[in-house]
Amino acid sequence: LLSPSELRFTEYVLFGGDWKTAALQSGVSPSILADSINDKLFDVIGDTAIVWEGGTPVVPDDYADDVRELLKLSSPAPQ
């Protein structure tokens, strides 16, 4: 569903990792990466999966469990 770089970025957003570095390593800005993830997940969860709060990407609490389950994420990504 998500590319490896999108999956890593989503893991870091969910579990508090270094999402900025994850985005830079993917070769695109964090906002473009989040938009790509949102495009791919919108049809599945029916809403935006990653939103921006004060310049930081977050997965809204209402969707965090759905995103973790959909992407089979159960532990923090390695730093």
All heavy atoms as a GROMACS GRO file, in nm:
protein
  601
    1LEU      N    1   0.083  -0.120   0.000
    1LEU     CA    2   0.000   0.000   0.000
    1LEU      C    3   0.087   0.126   0.000
    1LEU      O    4   0.069   0.212  -0.082
    1LEU     CB    5  -0.095  -0.003   0.120
    1LEU     CG    6  -0.196   0.107   0.130
    1LEU    CD1    7  -0.293   0.106   0.013
    1LEU    CD2    8  -0.273   0.095   0.260
    2LEU      N    9   0.182   0.134   0.096
    2LEU     CA   10   0.274   0.248   0.101
    2LEU      C   11   0.413   0.205   0.056
    2LEU      O   12   0.452   0.090   0.076
    2LEU     CB   13   0.283   0.303   0.243
    2LEU     CG   14   0.157   0.360   0.306
    2LEU    CD1   15   0.188   0.417   0.445
    2LEU    CD2   16   0.090   0.465   0.221
    3SER      N   17   0.487   0.299   0.001
    3SER     CA   18   0.626   0.272  -0.034
    3SER      C   19   0.707   0.258   0.095
    3SER      O   20   0.660   0.301   0.202
    3SER     CB   21   0.682   0.387  -0.118
    3SER     OG   22   0.701   0.501  -0.037
    4PRO      N   23   0.826   0.202   0.088
    4PRO     CA   24   0.908   0.191   0.210
    4PRO      C   25   0.933   0.326   0.278
    4PRO      O   26   0.927   0.335   0.401
    4PRO     CB   27   1.038   0.128   0.160
    4PRO     CG   28   0.996   0.047   0.042
    4PRO     CD   29   0.887   0.130  -0.024
    5SER      N   30   0.958   0.430   0.201
    5SER     CA   31   0.982   0.561   0.262
    5SER      C   32   0.855   0.618   0.325
    5SER      O   33   0.860   0.682   0.430
    5SER     CB   34   1.042   0.659   0.162
    5SER     OG   35   0.957   0.677   0.051
    6GLU      N   36   0.740   0.594   0.263
    6GLU     CA   37   0.614   0.640   0.321
    6GLU      C   38   0.582   0.563   0.449
    6GLU      O   39   0.536   0.622   0.547
    6GLU     CB   40   0.500   0.622   0.221
    6GLU     CG   41   0.508   0.714   0.102
    6GLU     CD   42   0.414   0.676  -0.010
    6GLU    OE1   43   0.372   0.558  -0.019
    6GLU    OE2   44   0.382   0.765  -0.091
    7LEU      N   45   0.610   0.435   0.447
    7LEU     CA   46   0.586   0.353   0.566
    7LEU      C   47   0.675   0.398   0.681
    7LEU      O   48   0.629   0.414   0.794
    7LEU     CB   49   0.610   0.206   0.533
    7LEU     CG   50   0.578   0.106   0.644
    7LEU    CD1   51   0.432   0.116   0.687
    7LEU    CD2   52   0.608  -0.035   0.596
    8ARG      N   53   0.801   0.422   0.653
    8ARG     CA   54   0.894   0.468   0.757
    8ARG      C   55   0.849   0.602   0.814
    8ARG      O   56   0.848   0.622   0.936
    8ARG     CB   57   1.035   0.477   0.700
    8ARG     CG   58   1.138   0.514   0.802
    8ARG     CD   59   1.276   0.508   0.742
    8ARG     NE   60   1.374   0.543   0.844
    8ARG     CZ   61   1.497   0.574   0.818
    8ARG    NH1   62   1.543   0.573   0.695
    8ARG    NH2   63   1.579   0.607   0.915
    9PHE      N   64   0.812   0.695   0.728
    9PHE     CA   65   0.765   0.826   0.772
    9PHE      C   66   0.642   0.810   0.862
    9PHE      O   67   0.634   0.870   0.970
    9PHE     CB   68   0.731   0.913   0.651
    9PHE     CG   69   0.682   1.050   0.683
    9PHE    CD1   70   0.771   1.153   0.712
    9PHE    CD2   71   0.546   1.079   0.683
    9PHE    CE1   72   0.725   1.281   0.741
    9PHE    CE2   73   0.500   1.207   0.712
    9PHE     CZ   74   0.590   1.307   0.740
   10THR      N   75   0.548   0.725   0.821
   10THR     CA   76   0.427   0.702   0.900
   10THR      C   77   0.460   0.641   1.035
   10THR      O   78   0.404   0.681   1.138
   10THR     CB   79   0.328   0.613   0.823
   10THR    OG1   80   0.301   0.673   0.696
   10THR    CG2   81   0.197   0.596   0.900
   11GLU      N   82   0.553   0.546   1.038
   11GLU     CA   83   0.597   0.487   1.165
   11GLU      C   84   0.651   0.594   1.258
   11GLU      O   85   0.618   0.598   1.376
   11GLU     CB   86   0.707   0.384   1.142
   11GLU     CG   87   0.659   0.254   1.084
   11GLU     CD   88   0.773   0.159   1.057
   11GLU    OE1   89   0.880   0.202   1.007
   11GLU    OE2   90   0.756   0.040   1.086
   12TYR      N   91   0.734   0.681   1.205
   12TYR     CA   92   0.795   0.785   1.288
   12TYR      C   93   0.691   0.885   1.337
   12TYR      O   94   0.699   0.932   1.450
   12TYR     CB   95   0.906   0.856   1.212
   12TYR     CG   96   1.034   0.774   1.198
   12TYR    CD1   97   1.135   0.816   1.114
   12TYR    CD2   98   1.052   0.656   1.268
   12TYR    CE1   99   1.252   0.743   1.100
   12TYR    CE2  100   1.169   0.582   1.255
   12TYR     CZ  101   1.268   0.627   1.172
   12TYR     OH  102   1.384   0.554   1.160
   13VAL      N  103   0.595   0.916   1.254
   13VAL     CA  104   0.488   1.007   1.297
   13VAL      C  105   0.407   0.941   1.409
   13VAL      O  106   0.378   1.004   1.511
   13VAL     CB  107   0.398   1.047   1.178
   13VAL    CG1  108   0.272   1.118   1.226
   13VAL    CG2  109   0.476   1.134   1.080
   14LEU      N  110   0.373   0.815   1.393
   14LEU     CA  111   0.293   0.745   1.494
   14LEU      C  112   0.367   0.724   1.625
   14LEU      O  113   0.308   0.736   1.733
   14LEU     CB  114   0.250   0.608   1.441
   14LEU     CG  115   0.130   0.605   1.349
   14LEU    CD1  116   0.120   0.469   1.281
   14LEU    CD2  117   0.002   0.635   1.425
   15PHE      N  118   0.496   0.692   1.617
   15PHE     CA  119   0.569   0.651   1.736
   15PHE      C  120   0.673   0.752   1.783
   15PHE      O  121   0.753   0.721   1.872
   15PHE     CB  122   0.635   0.516   1.712
   15PHE     CG  123   0.537   0.405   1.685
   15PHE    CD1  124   0.531   0.346   1.560
   15PHE    CD2  125   0.449   0.362   1.783
   15PHE    CE1  126   0.441   0.243   1.535
   15PHE    CE2  127   0.358   0.260   1.758
   15PHE     CZ  128   0.354   0.201   1.634
   16GLY      N  129   0.674   0.872   1.726
   16GLY     CA  130   0.762   0.977   1.775
   16GLY      C  131   0.905   0.971   1.726
   16GLY      O  132   0.994   1.021   1.792
   17GLY      N  133   0.929   0.910   1.611
   17GLY     CA  134   1.064   0.905   1.556
   17GLY      C  135   1.100   1.031   1.478
   17GLY      O  136   1.025   1.129   1.476
   18ASP      N  137   1.215   1.028   1.416
   18ASP     CA  138   1.267   1.143   1.343
   18ASP      C  139   1.206   1.150   1.203
   18ASP      O  140   1.268   1.113   1.102
   18ASP     CB  141   1.419   1.134   1.336
   18ASP     CG  142   1.483   1.258   1.276
   18ASP    OD1  143   1.410   1.350   1.234
   18ASP    OD2  144   1.607   1.262   1.270
   19TRP      N  145   1.084   1.199   1.196
   19TRP     CA  146   1.011   1.205   1.070
   19TRP      C  147   1.076   1.299   0.969
   19TRP      O  148   1.066   1.278   0.848
   19TRP     CB  149   0.864   1.242   1.093
   19TRP     CG  150   0.844   1.369   1.170
   19TRP    CD1  151   0.829   1.382   1.305
   19TRP    CD2  152   0.836   1.501   1.116
   19TRP    NE1  153   0.814   1.514   1.339
   19TRP    CE2  154   0.817   1.590   1.225
   19TRP    CE3  155   0.844   1.554   0.987
   19TRP    CZ2  156   0.806   1.727   1.209
   19TRP    CZ3  157   0.832   1.692   0.971
   19TRP    CH2  158   0.813   1.777   1.081
   20LYS      N  159   1.144   1.404   1.018
   20LYS     CA  160   1.210   1.497   0.926
   20LYS      C  161   1.318   1.427   0.846
   20LYS      O  162   1.327   1.441   0.724
   20LYS     CB  163   1.269   1.616   1.002
   20LYS     CG  164   1.167   1.711   1.057
   20LYS     CD  165   1.234   1.824   1.132
   20LYS     CE  166   1.131   1.914   1.197
   20LYS     NZ  167   1.192   2.022   1.274
   21THR      N  168   1.402   1.352   0.916
   21THR     CA  169   1.509   1.278   0.849
   21THR      C  170   1.452   1.172   0.757
   21THR      O  171   1.501   1.153   0.646
   21THR     CB  172   1.604   1.216   0.952
   21THR    OG1  173   1.664   1.321   1.029
   21THR    CG2  174   1.714   1.135   0.885
   22ALA      N  175   1.347   1.104   0.801
   22ALA     CA  176   1.284   1.002   0.716
   22ALA      C  177   1.236   1.064   0.585
   22ALA      O  178   1.253   1.005   0.479
   22ALA     CB  179   1.168   0.936   0.790
   23ALA      N  180   1.178   1.183   0.593
   23ALA     CA  181   1.132   1.250   0.472
   23ALA      C  182   1.250   1.292   0.384
   23ALA      O  183   1.249   1.270   0.262
   23ALA     CB  184   1.046   1.371   0.507
   24LEU      N  185   1.351   1.350   0.444
   24LEU     CA  186   1.467   1.395   0.367
   24LEU      C  187   1.535   1.278   0.297
   24LEU      O  188   1.579   1.289   0.182
   24LEU     CB  189   1.566   1.469   0.456
   24LEU     CG  190   1.518   1.605   0.508
   24LEU    CD1  191   1.618   1.662   0.607
   24LEU    CD2  192   1.496   1.701   0.392
   25GLN      N  193   1.544   1.163   0.365
   25GLN     CA  194   1.605   1.045   0.304
   25GLN      C  195   1.523   0.992   0.188
   25GLN      O  196   1.576   0.924   0.100
   25GLN     CB  197   1.626   0.936   0.410
   25GLN     CG  198   1.735   0.971   0.508
   25GLN     CD  199   1.748   0.870   0.621
   25GLN    OE1  200   1.660   0.788   0.645
   25GLN    NE2  201   1.859   0.878   0.693
   26SER      N  202   1.394   1.024   0.186
   26SER     CA  203   1.309   0.980   0.076
   26SER      C  204   1.324   1.070  -0.046
   26SER      O  205   1.278   1.037  -0.154
   26SER     CB  206   1.162   0.976   0.119
   26SER     OG  207   1.109   1.108   0.128
   27GLY      N  208   1.385   1.187  -0.025
   27GLY     CA  209   1.408   1.278  -0.136
   27GLY      C  210   1.298   1.379  -0.160
   27GLY      O  211   1.302   1.451  -0.259
   28VAL      N  212   1.197   1.382  -0.073
   28VAL     CA  213   1.089   1.479  -0.086
   28VAL      C  214   1.064   1.546   0.048
   28VAL      O  215   1.106   1.498   0.152
   28VAL     CB  216   0.957   1.415  -0.138
   28VAL    CG1  217   0.977   1.356  -0.276
   28VAL    CG2  218   0.907   1.310  -0.044
   29SER      N  219   0.992   1.657   0.042
   29SER     CA  220   0.963   1.730   0.166
   29SER      C  221   0.861   1.652   0.250
   29SER      O  222   0.784   1.572   0.197
   29SER     CB  223   0.908   1.868   0.134
   29SER     OG  224   0.776   1.857   0.084
   30PRO      N  225   0.860   1.677   0.380
   30PRO     CA  226   0.763   1.610   0.467
   30PRO      C  227   0.619   1.632   0.423
   30PRO      O  228   0.538   1.539   0.427
   30PRO     CB  229   0.789   1.671   0.605
   30PRO     CG  230   0.931   1.713   0.602
   30PRO     CD  231   0.954   1.758   0.460
   31SER      N  232   0.587   1.753   0.377
   31SER     CA  233   0.448   1.780   0.338
   31SER      C  234   0.408   1.701   0.213
   31SER      O  235   0.296   1.652   0.203
   31SER     CB  236   0.424   1.929   0.319
   31SER     OG  237   0.506   1.980   0.216
   32ILE      N  238   0.500   1.688   0.118
   32ILE     CA  239   0.470   1.611  -0.003
   32ILE      C  240   0.456   1.462   0.032
   32ILE      O  241   0.367   1.394  -0.018
   32ILE     CB  242   0.577   1.634  -0.111
   32ILE    CG1  243   0.564   1.777  -0.164
   32ILE    CG2  244   0.565   1.532  -0.224
   32ILE    CD1  245   0.672   1.818  -0.260
   33LEU      N  246   0.542   1.414   0.120
   33LEU     CA  247   0.534   1.274   0.161
   33LEU      C  248   0.402   1.248   0.234
   33LEU      O  249   0.334   1.149   0.207
   33LEU     CB  250   0.654   1.240   0.250
   33LEU     CG  251   0.684   1.094   0.274
   33LEU    CD1  252   0.702   1.017   0.144
   33LEU    CD2  253   0.807   1.079   0.360
   34ALA      N  254   0.364   1.338   0.324
   34ALA     CA  255   0.236   1.323   0.395
   34ALA      C  256   0.119   1.327   0.298
   34ALA      O  257   0.024   1.249   0.312
   34ALA     CB  258   0.222   1.432   0.502
   35ASP      N  259   0.124   1.415   0.198
   35ASP     CA  260   0.017   1.421   0.098
   35ASP      C  261   0.004   1.289   0.022
   35ASP      O  262  -0.106   1.241  -0.004
   35ASP     CB  263   0.041   1.535  -0.001
   35ASP     CG  264   0.014   1.672   0.057
   35ASP    OD1  265  -0.048   1.681   0.166
   35ASP    OD2  266   0.055   1.772  -0.006
   36SER      N  267   0.118   1.232  -0.014
   36SER     CA  268   0.117   1.104  -0.086
   36SER      C  269   0.056   0.994   0.000
   36SER      O  270  -0.024   0.913  -0.047
   36SER     CB  271   0.260   1.068  -0.127
   36SER     OG  272   0.262   0.942  -0.189
   37ILE      N  273   0.093   0.991   0.127
   37ILE     CA  274   0.038   0.892   0.220
   37ILE      C  275  -0.112   0.913   0.234
   37ILE      O  276  -0.191   0.818   0.229
   37ILE     CB  277   0.109   0.902   0.357
   37ILE    CG1  278   0.255   0.860   0.342
   37ILE    CG2  279   0.037   0.819   0.462
   37ILE    CD1  280   0.344   0.902   0.457
   38ASN      N  281  -0.153   1.038   0.252
   38ASN     CA  282  -0.296   1.068   0.265
   38ASN      C  283  -0.375   1.026   0.142
   38ASN      O  284  -0.485   0.971   0.155
   38ASN     CB  285  -0.316   1.217   0.293
   38ASN     CG  286  -0.282   1.253   0.436
   38ASN    OD1  287  -0.293   1.172   0.526
   38ASN    ND2  288  -0.241   1.377   0.457
   39ASP      N  289  -0.318   1.048   0.024
   39ASP     CA  290  -0.386   1.006  -0.100
   39ASP      C  291  -0.408   0.856  -0.101
   39ASP      O  292  -0.515   0.808  -0.140
   39ASP     CB  293  -0.304   1.046  -0.222
   39ASP     CG  294  -0.308   1.195  -0.252
   39ASP    OD1  295  -0.394   1.266  -0.196
   39ASP    OD2  296  -0.222   1.240  -0.332
   40LYS      N  297  -0.308   0.781  -0.057
   40LYS     CA  298  -0.317   0.635  -0.060
   40LYS      C  299  -0.409   0.579   0.048
   40LYS      O  300  -0.471   0.476   0.028
   40LYS     CB  301  -0.178   0.574  -0.046
   40LYS     CG  302  -0.091   0.598  -0.168
   40LYS     CD  303   0.047   0.539  -0.151
   40LYS     CE  304   0.131   0.562  -0.277
   40LYS     NZ  305   0.265   0.504  -0.262
   41LEU      N  306  -0.416   0.645   0.163
   41LEU     CA  307  -0.496   0.593   0.274
   41LEU      C  308  -0.638   0.648   0.279
   41LEU      O  309  -0.722   0.593   0.349
   41LEU     CB  310  -0.426   0.621   0.408
   41LEU     CG  311  -0.291   0.554   0.430
   41LEU    CD1  312  -0.237   0.586   0.568
   41LEU    CD2  313  -0.302   0.404   0.410
   42PHE      N  314  -0.667   0.754   0.204
   42PHE     CA  315  -0.798   0.818   0.213
   42PHE      C  316  -0.913   0.722   0.183
   42PHE      O  317  -1.012   0.717   0.257
   42PHE     CB  318  -0.807   0.940   0.121
   42PHE     CG  319  -0.932   1.019   0.143
   42PHE    CD1  320  -0.936   1.118   0.240
   42PHE    CD2  321  -1.047   0.995   0.069
   42PHE    CE1  322  -1.052   1.190   0.263
   42PHE    CE2  323  -1.163   1.067   0.091
   42PHE     CZ  324  -1.165   1.165   0.189
   43ASP      N  325  -0.901   0.645   0.077
   43ASP     CA  326  -1.009   0.553   0.041
   43ASP      C  327  -1.030   0.444   0.145
   43ASP      O  328  -1.140   0.392   0.159
   43ASP     CB  329  -0.983   0.489  -0.095
   43ASP     CG  330  -0.999   0.588  -0.210
   43ASP    OD1  331  -1.068   0.690  -0.191
   43ASP    OD2  332  -0.941   0.564  -0.317
   44VAL      N  333  -0.926   0.411   0.218
   44VAL     CA  334  -0.934   0.303   0.316
   44VAL      C  335  -0.994   0.352   0.449
   44VAL      O  336  -1.083   0.288   0.504
   44VAL     CB  337  -0.795   0.241   0.342
   44VAL    CG1  338  -0.803   0.131   0.446
   44VAL    CG2  339  -0.736   0.188   0.212
   45ILE      N  340  -0.944   0.467   0.499
   45ILE     CA  341  -0.995   0.514   0.629
   45ILE      C  342  -1.102   0.622   0.616
   45ILE      O  343  -1.165   0.657   0.715
   45ILE     CB  344  -0.881   0.561   0.723
   45ILE    CG1  345  -0.811   0.684   0.669
   45ILE    CG2  346  -0.783   0.449   0.750
   45ILE    CD1  347  -0.715   0.746   0.769
   46GLY      N  348  -1.118   0.675   0.496
   46GLY     CA  349  -1.225   0.772   0.472
   46GLY      C  350  -1.197   0.913   0.519
   46GLY      O  351  -1.287   0.995   0.526
   47ASP      N  352  -1.071   0.941   0.549
   47ASP     CA  353  -1.036   1.075   0.594
   47ASP      C  354  -0.885   1.092   0.578
   47ASP      O  355  -0.815   1.000   0.537
   47ASP     CB  356  -1.078   1.096   0.739
   47ASP     CG  357  -1.102   1.243   0.776
   47ASP    OD1  358  -1.062   1.331   0.697
   47ASP    OD2  359  -1.159   1.268   0.882
   48THR      N  360  -0.836   1.209   0.616
   48THR     CA  361  -0.694   1.238   0.611
   48THR      C  362  -0.624   1.165   0.725
   48THR      O  363  -0.662   1.181   0.841
   48THR     CB  364  -0.671   1.390   0.620
   48THR    OG1  365  -0.741   1.452   0.513
   48THR    CG2  366  -0.525   1.425   0.612
   49ALA      N  367  -0.521   1.088   0.692
   49ALA     CA  368  -0.450   1.007   0.792
   49ALA      C  369  -0.345   1.088   0.868
   49ALA      O  370  -0.321   1.062   0.985
   49ALA     CB  371  -0.385   0.887   0.727
   50ILE      N  372  -0.282   1.183   0.801
   50ILE     CA  373  -0.178   1.264   0.864
   50ILE      C  374  -0.216   1.410   0.849
   50ILE      O  375  -0.240   1.458   0.738
   50ILE     CB  376  -0.040   1.238   0.800
   50ILE    CG1  377   0.001   1.092   0.823
   50ILE    CG2  378   0.065   1.333   0.857
   50ILE    CD1  379   0.132   1.053   0.756
   51VAL      N  380  -0.226   1.479   0.961
   51VAL     CA  381  -0.257   1.621   0.963
   51VAL      C  382  -0.140   1.696   1.025
   51VAL      O  383  -0.055   1.636   1.091
   51VAL     CB  384  -0.388   1.651   1.041
   51VAL    CG1  385  -0.508   1.583   0.975
   51VAL    CG2  386  -0.378   1.608   1.186
   52TRP      N  387  -0.138   1.825   1.005
   52TRP     CA  388  -0.029   1.908   1.059
   52TRP      C  389  -0.081   1.990   1.176
   52TRP      O  390  -0.182   2.058   1.164
   52TRP     CB  391   0.027   1.998   0.949
   52TRP     CG  392   0.097   1.918   0.844
   52TRP    CD1  393   0.040   1.863   0.734
   52TRP    CD2  394   0.233   1.878   0.844
   52TRP    NE1  395   0.134   1.792   0.663
   52TRP    CE2  396   0.254   1.800   0.728
   52TRP    CE3  397   0.340   1.902   0.929
   52TRP    CZ2  398   0.378   1.745   0.696
   52TRP    CZ3  399   0.464   1.847   0.896
   52TRP    CH2  400   0.482   1.770   0.782
   53GLU      N  401  -0.012   1.980   1.288
   53GLU     CA  402  -0.044   2.059   1.407
   53GLU      C  403   0.081   2.132   1.450
   53GLU      O  404   0.179   2.069   1.494
   53GLU     CB  405  -0.094   1.969   1.520
   53GLU     CG  406  -0.228   1.904   1.490
   53GLU     CD  407  -0.278   1.816   1.604
   53GLU    OE1  408  -0.208   1.802   1.707
   53GLU    OE2  409  -0.388   1.759   1.588
   54GLY      N  410   0.080   2.264   1.433
   54GLY     CA  411   0.196   2.343   1.472
   54GLY      C  412   0.324   2.304   1.401
   54GLY      O  413   0.431   2.304   1.460
   55GLY      N  414   0.313   2.267   1.274
   55GLY     CA  415   0.430   2.230   1.196
   55GLY      C  416   0.477   2.088   1.216
   55GLY      O  417   0.582   2.050   1.165
   56THR      N  418   0.400   2.009   1.289
   56THR     CA  419   0.435   1.870   1.315
   56THR      C  420   0.326   1.779   1.260
   56THR      O  421   0.208   1.801   1.286
   56THR     CB  422   0.450   1.846   1.467
   56THR    OG1  423   0.550   1.934   1.518
   56THR    CG2  424   0.487   1.703   1.498
   57PRO      N  425   0.365   1.676   1.185
   57PRO     CA  426   0.265   1.582   1.136
   57PRO      C  427   0.218   1.489   1.248
   57PRO      O  428   0.300   1.443   1.329
   57PRO     CB  429   0.339   1.503   1.028
   57PRO     CG  430   0.482   1.506   1.071
   57PRO     CD  431   0.501   1.638   1.141
   58VAL      N  432   0.090   1.465   1.254
   58VAL     CA  433   0.033   1.373   1.352
   58VAL      C  434  -0.077   1.290   1.285
   58VAL      O  435  -0.139   1.334   1.190
   58VAL     CB  436  -0.025   1.445   1.476
   58VAL    CG1  437   0.082   1.520   1.552
   58VAL    CG2  438  -0.137   1.538   1.438
   59VAL      N  439  -0.096   1.171   1.339
   59VAL     CA  440  -0.210   1.089   1.299
   59VAL      C  441  -0.316   1.114   1.406
   59VAL      O  442  -0.292   1.089   1.524
   59VAL     CB  443  -0.174   0.940   1.292
   59VAL    CG1  444  -0.297   0.856   1.262
   59VAL    CG2  445  -0.066   0.916   1.187
   60PRO      N  446  -0.432   1.168   1.368
   60PRO     CA  447  -0.536   1.195   1.468
   60PRO      C  448  -0.570   1.070   1.549
   60PRO      O  449  -0.571   0.958   1.496
   60PRO     CB  450  -0.657   1.239   1.384
   60PRO     CG  451  -0.598   1.290   1.257
   60PRO     CD  452  -0.476   1.205   1.233
   61ASP      N  453  -0.595   1.090   1.677
   61ASP     CA  454  -0.626   0.978   1.766
   61ASP      C  455  -0.738   0.889   1.711
   61ASP      O  456  -0.734   0.768   1.729
   61ASP     CB  457  -0.665   1.029   1.906
   61ASP     CG  458  -0.548   1.087   1.982
   61ASP    OD1  459  -0.432   1.057   1.947
   61ASP    OD2  460  -0.572   1.164   2.077
   62ASP      N  461  -0.836   0.950   1.645
   62ASP     CA  462  -0.949   0.874   1.592
   62ASP      C  463  -0.906   0.771   1.487
   62ASP      O  464  -0.977   0.673   1.463
   62ASP     CB  465  -1.052   0.967   1.528
   62ASP     CG  466  -1.124   1.053   1.630
   62ASP    OD1  467  -1.114   1.026   1.751
   62ASP    OD2  468  -1.193   1.147   1.587
   63TYR      N  469  -0.790   0.793   1.424
   63TYR     CA  470  -0.745   0.705   1.316
   63TYR      C  471  -0.617   0.629   1.346
   63TYR      O  472  -0.576   0.544   1.267
   63TYR     CB  473  -0.726   0.785   1.186
   63TYR     CG  474  -0.849   0.862   1.148
   63TYR    CD1  475  -0.846   1.000   1.135
   63TYR    CD2  476  -0.970   0.797   1.127
   63TYR    CE1  477  -0.960   1.071   1.102
   63TYR    CE2  478  -1.084   0.867   1.094
   63TYR     CZ  479  -1.078   1.004   1.081
   63TYR     OH  480  -1.192   1.074   1.049
   64ALA      N  481  -0.553   0.659   1.457
   64ALA     CA  482  -0.423   0.597   1.487
   64ALA      C  483  -0.431   0.446   1.491
   64ALA      O  484  -0.348   0.377   1.431
   64ALA     CB  485  -0.368   0.652   1.618
   65ASP      N  486  -0.531   0.390   1.559
   65ASP     CA  487  -0.543   0.244   1.565
   65ASP      C  488  -0.569   0.185   1.427
   65ASP      O  489  -0.513   0.080   1.391
   65ASP     CB  490  -0.656   0.202   1.661
   65ASP     CG  491  -0.619   0.223   1.806
   65ASP    OD1  492  -0.498   0.234   1.838
   65ASP    OD2  493  -0.711   0.228   1.890
   66ASP      N  494  -0.653   0.252   1.347
   66ASP     CA  495  -0.682   0.204   1.212
   66ASP      C  496  -0.557   0.202   1.126
   66ASP      O  497  -0.532   0.106   1.052
   66ASP     CB  498  -0.789   0.289   1.145
   66ASP     CG  499  -0.925   0.280   1.213
   66ASP    OD1  500  -0.952   0.176   1.277
   66ASP    OD2  501  -1.003   0.376   1.201
   67VAL      N  502  -0.478   0.308   1.135
   67VAL     CA  503  -0.356   0.317   1.054
   67VAL      C  504  -0.256   0.211   1.100
   67VAL      O  505  -0.196   0.142   1.017
   67VAL     CB  506  -0.295   0.459   1.061
   67VAL    CG1  507  -0.157   0.463   0.997
   67VAL    CG2  508  -0.388   0.560   0.994
   68ARG      N  509  -0.238   0.196   1.231
   68ARG     CA  510  -0.147   0.092   1.282
   68ARG      C  511  -0.190  -0.047   1.235
   68ARG      O  512  -0.107  -0.127   1.191
   68ARG     CB  513  -0.140   0.096   1.434
   68ARG     CG  514  -0.048   0.202   1.489
   68ARG     CD  515  -0.022   0.184   1.637
   68ARG     NE  516  -0.140   0.211   1.717
   68ARG     CZ  517  -0.172   0.329   1.768
   68ARG    NH1  518  -0.093   0.433   1.750
   68ARG    NH2  519  -0.280   0.344   1.841
   69GLU      N  520  -0.318  -0.075   1.242
   69GLU     CA  521  -0.368  -0.206   1.201
   69GLU      C  522  -0.353  -0.226   1.051
   69GLU      O  523  -0.307  -0.331   1.005
   69GLU     CB  524  -0.515  -0.221   1.241
   69GLU     CG  525  -0.573  -0.357   1.210
   69GLU     CD  526  -0.717  -0.370   1.257
   69GLU    OE1  527  -0.751  -0.317   1.364
   69GLU    OE2  528  -0.796  -0.432   1.183
   70LEU      N  529  -0.391  -0.127   0.974
   70LEU     CA  530  -0.383  -0.135   0.828
   70LEU      C  531  -0.240  -0.160   0.781
   70LEU      O  532  -0.215  -0.241   0.693
   70LEU     CB  533  -0.438  -0.006   0.766
   70LEU     CG  534  -0.427   0.007   0.616
   70LEU    CD1  535  -0.520  -0.094   0.548
   70LEU    CD2  536  -0.463   0.148   0.573
   71LEU      N  537  -0.146  -0.090   0.844
   71LEU     CA  538  -0.006  -0.099   0.802
   71LEU      C  539   0.072  -0.203   0.882
   71LEU      O  540   0.193  -0.218   0.864
   71LEU     CB  541   0.060   0.038   0.812
   71LEU     CG  542  -0.005   0.148   0.728
   71LEU    CD1  543   0.064   0.280   0.751
   71LEU    CD2  544  -0.005   0.110   0.581
   72LYS      N  545   0.002  -0.272   0.973
   72LYS     CA  546   0.063  -0.376   1.057
   72LYS      C  547   0.180  -0.322   1.138
   72LYS      O  548   0.288  -0.383   1.144
   72LYS     CB  549   0.104  -0.496   0.972
   72LYS     CG  550  -0.017  -0.561   0.905
   72LYS     CD  551   0.020  -0.677   0.820
   72LYS     CE  552  -0.092  -0.746   0.748
   72LYS     NZ  553  -0.221  -0.692   0.740
   73LEU      N  554   0.159  -0.206   1.200
   73LEU     CA  555   0.261  -0.143   1.282
   73LEU      C  556   0.228  -0.167   1.429
   73LEU      O  557   0.121  -0.128   1.476
   73LEU     CB  558   0.266   0.008   1.255
   73LEU     CG  559   0.293   0.049   1.111
   73LEU    CD1  560   0.281   0.199   1.094
   73LEU    CD2  561   0.432   0.003   1.068
   74SER      N  562   0.319  -0.229   1.501
   74SER     CA  563   0.291  -0.256   1.641
   74SER      C  564   0.404  -0.212   1.733
   74SER      O  565   0.391  -0.220   1.854
   74SER     CB  566   0.264  -0.406   1.662
   74SER     OG  567   0.378  -0.481   1.625
   75SER      N  568   0.513  -0.166   1.678
   75SER     CA  569   0.623  -0.121   1.763
   75SER      C  570   0.693  -0.004   1.696
   75SER      O  571   0.684   0.014   1.575
   75SER     CB  572   0.722  -0.234   1.787
   75SER     OG  573   0.778  -0.276   1.666
   76PRO      N  574   0.761   0.076   1.776
   76PRO     CA  575   0.833   0.190   1.717
   76PRO      C  576   0.935   0.147   1.614
   76PRO      O  577   0.998   0.041   1.628
   76PRO     CB  578   0.901   0.256   1.837
   76PRO     CG  579   0.822   0.209   1.955
   76PRO     CD  580   0.772   0.072   1.918
   77ALA      N  581   0.952   0.228   1.514
   77ALA     CA  582   1.053   0.203   1.412
   77ALA      C  583   1.192   0.224   1.474
   77ALA      O  584   1.207   0.306   1.564
   77ALA     CB  585   1.034   0.298   1.294
   78PRO      N  586   1.292   0.153   1.428
   78PRO     CA  587   1.428   0.173   1.480
   78PRO      C  588   1.478   0.312   1.448
   78PRO      O  589   1.451   0.365   1.340
   78PRO     CB  590   1.509   0.066   1.410
   78PRO     CG  591   1.429   0.024   1.293
   78PRO     CD  592   1.285   0.052   1.324
   79GLN      N  593   1.550   0.369   1.540
   79GLN     CA  594   1.606   0.504   1.521
   79GLN      C  595   1.745   0.497   1.460
   79GLN      O  596   1.818   0.410   1.480
   79GLN     CB  597   1.615   0.577   1.655
   79GLN     CG  598   1.481   0.603   1.717
   79GLN     CD  599   1.405   0.716   1.650
   79GLN    OE1  600   1.462   0.818   1.616
   79GLN    NE2  601   1.276   0.700   1.632
   0.00000   0.00000   0.00000
